[in-house]
Amino acid sequence: MISDIDPHSRLPIPDSQQYGMIKVTKLDGKEYYINPHQIEYIEIRPDTTLVMLSGRTYIVREEANDVLEKIDAYRKRLKPFVVQE
């Protein structure tokens, strides 16, 4: 479902991106969305492991740098909506 327009590219962005989620892939190939604001840290053991604020862990196929790039891209999309004081 498309719900908004990215102010930088003028392309529609999916709901999952609008609501603060990034797509990652489990080792079995199943894709799912995760809230990047809830990631406490990322471990490389050798698989990429996302450790959440809740203590729960997710092992994903993406390299740590790829996850960080997805988080960075998400935050850049938010930047126009952040109120500067």
N, C-alpha and C positions, 0 to 999 in steps of 0.2 A: 504494500500500500504506500502510495506517495502522498506526503502531507505538507511539505514545505519546500521552499526554494533556498538553495545555498546562495547567500548574498555575494559570494565571490565568483562562482562559476555560472550562476543563474540556472543550474541544473536541479531538478527535483532531488531531494534526499529522502531515503526511506525512513519510516517511523522509528526504527531501531536506532538510527543515528541521531534523530531529533531528540529522543528520550535518553540519550546518554549511554548508548551501548556500542560495543565494538564486537565484530564477528571473529571468533576463534574456532579452531578445529581440534576435536579430541583425537587421540591416537587411532581410534577405530574409524575415523573419517567423518564422524557426525559433526555438523557445524552447529554452533550455538552462539548466543550473544551474552556478553558479560559487561557489567558496569565497571568501567575503568577507574571510577572514583573509589571503588571498594578494594582495589589492589593495594596491598601493603608493600609487597616487594615481589621481585621476580628472581627465581633461582634457576641455575643451569646445572642439571645433575645427571646425566648429560641432556636429558629432555628439558624443555622449558616448562617450569612449574610456576604457576601464578598462586601466590599465597595471599589470601583475602584477609581483610580486617577481622572477619569472623573466625579466622583460623582454618577455614576450609581451603583445600588446595585443588587446583585444576592443572592437569598435565595436558599440554597442547602441542600440536605439530609445528606451529609457527616458531621461528627462531626468536629469541628475546628481542633482538633489534627490530624485527618485524612488528612485534607487539608494541614496542615503544613508538614506532612510526605510526601505528594505528591510533595510539593514544594522543600523539602529537597532532595528527591530522584532525582528530575529533576536537581537541582543544582549540585549534585554529578556527574551526567552524563556529565555535562558541564565542570567540573573541569579539565579533561585532555586537554581541548581545550583552557583554559584560559592562556594567555601569562603572565608569571611572569617576572617582571622587577627588 
